[in-house]
């Protein structure tokens, strides 16, 4: 009589190990894909949260815009602090994006996209009154996740959006400002829906 085998052949062991290796490879691959998706979701959520905070900060600052007439030197006429271009805006506000440690009634604020000190949205602030409110000062905030910014300005008399704004003797502040941000993460960029901020002080 032939005695029964008590073990596995080499081929059976190799096949079993191959099947286990294949199952582990599939499991670790699925785990890696799941972790990558989770990290991307976390990054996206963090970016969106930072974007919401930035939009809220800009909206609050723009909503506090005032037709502030700047301190002037001898022989100069005081002018309303407001300048707007497609890529930058400067204004006087009672609610600055970054409140100072000491309460100040009004701040001159500039918001733009700059390449220095590093590319991103740059916010600068200067206390008023000031002879040179728009002179370059060190940034108060640089957000490198913003890869582009665009402003538009609403004319009150005809309801037309324009790309730039300059306050003159017969032209006050725009009725509203539209802000469009583009966000990037180093690999892709995503333009966000523009948001509009009405300006309550629309006349000098």
C-alpha positions as CSV (number, residue, x, y, z in Angstrom):
1,X,0.0,0.0,0.0
2,X,1.1,3.6,-0.8
3,X,1.4,5.8,2.3
4,X,-0.6,9.1,2.1
5,X,1.4,12.4,1.7
6,X,1.8,14.5,4.8
7,X,2.9,17.8,3.1
8,X,2.7,20.0,0.0
9,X,4.7,19.7,-3.1
10,X,7.1,22.5,-4.1
11,X,4.7,23.5,-7.0
12,X,1.8,23.8,-4.6
13,X,3.8,26.0,-2.2
14,X,4.9,28.3,-5.0
15,X,1.4,28.6,-6.3
16,X,0.0,29.4,-2.9
17,X,2.7,32.0,-2.3
18,X,2.0,33.5,-5.7
19,X,-1.7,33.8,-5.0
20,X,-0.9,35.4,-1.6
21,X,1.5,37.9,-3.2
22,X,-1.1,38.8,-5.8
23,X,-3.8,39.4,-3.2
24,X,-1.4,41.5,-1.1
25,X,-0.4,43.5,-4.2
26,X,-4.1,44.2,-5.0
27,X,-4.8,45.1,-1.4
28,X,-1.9,47.5,-1.1
29,X,-2.7,49.0,-4.4
30,X,-6.2,49.7,-3.4
31,X,-5.0,51.1,-0.1
32,X,-2.5,53.4,-1.9
33,X,-5.3,54.6,-4.2
34,X,-7.6,55.2,-1.2
35,X,-4.9,57.1,0.7
36,X,-4.1,59.2,-2.3
37,X,-7.8,60.1,-2.8
38,X,-8.1,60.9,0.9
39,X,-5.0,63.2,0.8
40,X,-6.4,64.9,-2.3
41,X,-9.7,65.4,-0.6
42,X,-8.0,66.8,2.5
43,X,-5.9,69.2,0.4
44,X,-9.0,70.3,-1.5
45,X,-10.9,70.8,1.6
46,X,-8.1,72.8,3.1
47,X,-7.8,74.9,0.0
48,X,-11.5,75.6,-0.1
49,X,-11.5,76.6,3.6
50,X,-8.6,79.0,3.1
51,X,-10.3,80.4,0.0
52,X,-13.5,81.0,1.9
53,X,-11.6,82.8,4.6
54,X,-9.8,84.9,2.0
55,X,-13.1,85.8,0.3
56,X,-14.7,86.7,3.6
57,X,-11.7,88.9,4.6
58,X,-11.7,90.7,1.2
59,X,-15.5,91.1,1.3
60,X,-15.4,92.6,4.8
61,X,-12.6,95.0,3.9
62,X,-14.3,96.2,0.6
63,X,-17.7,96.5,2.3
64,X,-16.0,98.9,4.8
65,X,-14.7,101.2,2.0
66,X,-15.2,104.9,2.7
67,X,-14.9,108.0,0.5
68,X,-11.9,109.1,2.6
69,X,-10.3,112.3,1.6
70,X,-6.6,112.0,2.1
71,X,-4.4,114.3,4.1
72,X,-2.8,116.7,1.6
73,X,0.4,118.7,1.5
74,X,0.4,122.5,1.2
75,X,-1.0,123.5,-2.2
76,X,-2.6,120.2,-2.9
77,X,-6.2,119.3,-3.0
78,X,-7.3,116.4,-0.8
79,X,-8.4,113.4,-3.0
80,X,-10.5,110.4,-2.3
81,X,-8.4,107.3,-1.7
82,X,-9.5,104.8,-4.3
83,X,-7.7,103.3,-7.3
84,X,-8.8,100.3,-9.3
85,X,-7.2,98.3,-12.1
86,X,-7.9,94.8,-13.5
87,X,-5.3,93.2,-11.3
88,X,-5.1,95.5,-8.2
89,X,-7.2,97.7,-6.0
90,X,-6.4,100.3,-3.4
91,X,-8.9,101.9,-1.0
92,X,-9.6,103.3,2.4
93,X,-11.6,101.1,4.7
94,X,-12.9,101.1,8.3
95,X,-12.6,97.3,8.4
96,X,-9.1,96.3,7.3
97,X,-8.4,92.7,6.3
98,X,-5.9,92.4,9.2
99,X,-7.0,94.5,12.1
100,X,-4.1,96.3,13.8
101,X,-3.2,95.8,17.4
102,X,-4.1,99.4,18.2
103,X,-7.5,100.5,17.0
104,X,-7.3,102.9,13.9
105,X,-10.3,104.5,12.4
106,X,-9.3,104.1,8.8
107,X,-6.6,102.1,6.9
108,X,-5.3,102.4,3.4
109,X,-5.4,98.9,1.9
110,X,-3.9,97.6,-1.4
111,X,-4.7,94.2,-2.8
112,X,-2.9,92.8,-5.8
113,X,-1.2,89.8,-7.4
114,X,2.6,90.3,-7.1
115,X,5.6,88.2,-8.0
116,X,7.7,89.4,-5.1
117,X,8.6,88.5,-2.4
118,X,6.9,85.3,-3.7
119,X,4.1,84.9,-6.3
120,X,0.6,85.2,-4.8
121,X,-2.1,87.5,-3.6
122,X,-0.5,90.4,-1.6
123,X,-2.3,92.6,0.9
124,X,-0.6,95.7,2.2
125,X,-2.0,98.1,4.8
126,X,-1.1,101.6,6.0
127,X,-2.7,103.7,8.7
128,X,-4.5,106.9,7.8
129,X,-4.1,109.9,7.7
130,X,-0.9,109.6,5.6
131,X,0.6,111.8,2.9
132,X,1.6,108.8,0.8
133,X,-1.0,106.1,1.5
134,X,-0.1,104.0,-1.6
135,X,3.7,104.0,-1.2
136,X,4.9,100.4,-1.1
137,X,5.1,98.9,2.3
138,X,6.0,95.4,3.5
139,X,3.1,92.9,2.8
140,X,0.8,92.2,5.7
141,X,-0.2,88.9,4.0
142,X,0.9,86.8,1.0
143,X,-1.3,83.9,-0.1
144,X,0.7,81.8,-2.6
145,X,-2.3,79.6,-3.3
146,X,-3.8,82.4,-5.4
147,X,-2.4,82.3,-8.9
148,X,-4.4,85.2,-10.4
149,X,-6.9,87.9,-9.4
150,X,-9.2,90.1,-11.4
151,X,-11.3,93.1,-10.4
152,X,-14.2,94.8,-12.1
153,X,-16.1,98.0,-11.1
154,X,-19.8,98.8,-11.5
155,X,-20.7,102.3,-12.7
156,X,-23.8,103.5,-10.9
157,X,-25.2,105.7,-13.7
158,X,-25.5,103.1,-16.3
159,X,-24.9,99.7,-14.5
160,X,-21.9,98.8,-16.7
161,X,-19.0,96.9,-15.4
162,X,-15.6,98.4,-16.2
163,X,-12.0,97.1,-15.8
164,X,-10.5,100.2,-14.1
165,X,-11.6,103.0,-11.8
166,X,-10.2,106.4,-11.0
167,X,-12.0,108.9,-8.7
168,X,-12.2,112.3,-10.2
169,X,-14.1,115.5,-9.4
170,X,-17.4,114.2,-10.8
171,X,-16.8,110.5,-10.3
172,X,-17.1,108.9,-6.9
173,X,-16.6,105.4,-5.8
174,X,-18.1,102.5,-7.9
175,X,-21.4,101.1,-6.8
176,X,-19.8,97.6,-6.4
177,X,-16.6,95.7,-6.9
178,X,-16.4,92.2,-8.5
179,X,-13.5,89.9,-7.4
180,X,-12.5,86.8,-9.3
181,X,-9.7,84.5,-7.8
182,X,-7.8,81.7,-9.4
183,X,-6.5,79.1,-7.0
184,X,-3.6,76.7,-7.7
185,X,-1.9,73.8,-5.9
186,X,1.3,73.5,-7.9
187,X,-0.2,71.0,-10.4
188,X,-3.5,72.5,-11.4
189,X,-5.3,75.9,-11.3
190,X,-9.0,76.4,-10.7
191,X,-10.8,79.7,-11.4
192,X,-13.4,80.3,-8.7
193,X,-16.8,81.9,-9.3
194,X,-16.5,85.7,-8.9
195,X,-18.1,87.4,-5.9
196,X,-19.5,90.9,-5.8
197,X,-19.2,93.4,-2.9
198,X,-21.5,96.4,-2.9
199,X,-19.9,99.7,-1.7
200,X,-22.1,101.7,0.6
201,X,-20.1,104.9,0.3
202,X,-20.4,105.4,-3.5
203,X,-20.0,109.2,-3.5
204,X,-17.0,111.3,-2.5
